[in-house]
């Protein structure tokens, strides 16, 4: 689907992020909706309502703080996927174009140098891409471990 959007919009920095955003927003909306529906039926929401708290107070003091942790974790993990998607689009030549830097474009450009003996030109952008994506995924896992109350038992 991202490829279709990129073909319609054309290559470019802004178009890559528009395409990735159009593809990814629904996941976070579904996750947030599910979290809100789950929290809305909790007893402390009913207790706040019984004490006369307004809807805005309940939303900002009880619902939002308890629903944002899963969204933060999903966003942290989703950044790694977005980086890989951008690199793949740039590798194919329909993503970010020079003079803007992209690991996918670097990997694509340096493929021919790999077999000519200049292996480091391909290796270092590839390692940087893998380490960055792994770092965001690890950060998301750590954030999940820190915010999930079921894991604190």
Beta strands, then each sheet from edge to edge (+ up, - down):
end
